[in-house]
Amino acid sequence: MASTKQAKRTSAGEELGLKLLQSVREMKARNFARATEVKPNDVALARHGTGMSQAEFAAALSISKRTLQEWEQGRRCPSGAAQALIRIASKHPQVVREALA
């Protein structure tokens, strides 16, 4: 059993070594830049359309800032009523700004 654990450690260590070696080769070839494209979801787009901060937009929708962050980051989804408010905010951002006035 000890030899099996030793073999797994060695192969895992070798795998890590190969990954590190590949990374060094990429850096030497100046091939280290990676482009990551992040597409904002409907909630984030609606908020950006209003020009409001997260705190302001959350207050306008009567939700917590944390809930808004969860929606924008895709960890949670708004309820049906909240989705309707977000659609309104997307189409009529001035209405949301007026809600806070």
N, C-alpha and C positions, 0 to 999 in steps of 0.2 A: 504494500500500500504506500509506503514511503517513496518507493521509486516512481510510482504513478504521480504523486504530488510533485516530486522533483522534476519529472518530465513536463508537467503542466507549467511549472514555474519557468523552466528553461524555454519552452516554446512561447510562453507569454512574454518573457524577457526578450527573446529573439524577435518577436513580432514588434514589440515596442522599439527595439533597436533599428529594425528595418524602416519603421515609420519615421523615426528621427533622422535616419540617413536620407530618406527620400525628401524630407523637409529641408535638409541642408542643401541637397542638390537643387531643389526648386529655388531656394534663396540665392544660391550662387548663379543660377541662370536668370536671376532677377525676375522670377516667375512667382512672386509672392503676393501679388495683388489679386484679390478676389472681389468680384462685384456681387453684392446682395441686393436684390430688389424687393422692397417691402411695399405691398399694396395696401393702403388704408381701407378699412371696411366702411360700410355705409354710415355707421355711427360717427366715426372720426371725420368722414367727409362732411356730414351734416354740421358737426360742430365747427369745423374749419370754415365752412360756408358762412356761418354767422359771425365769424371773427371773435368768438368768445373764448375765454379760458375754460379749462375743465371745470373749475369751481363755479363760474358763472353759468355755464351750460347746464351743469347738474342742478343748480338752484332753479333755473328756469323750468326744468323738467320735474322738479320736486323729488329728486333722488340724491343719494349721497355721491360725493366725488369718487369714492372707492368703487361704487357700482358702475359709474360711468367708465372708470379706468378698466374694470373687468370686461365691459362690453367692447371698448375700443381695442383691447388686446386679444379679444376673441376667446377669453376663458369662460365667459357667460354670454347668454343671448337675452336681449330684451323681451319682455312679455308682449302680447299682442297689442295692448293699449300703448305701451312705450314705443313699439314699432310704428304705430300710427303717428305718434308725436314726432318721431324722428323723420318720417316721410314728409310731414308738414314742415319741419325745420329745414329739410333739404330743398323743398320747393319754394318756401316763403321764409327765408332767414330773418327778414325784418320783423316778422310776427314774434319770433322767439326773443329778439332784442327788446321789443316792446313789452313783452311779458315781465321783464325785470324792471322796467321804468316805473 
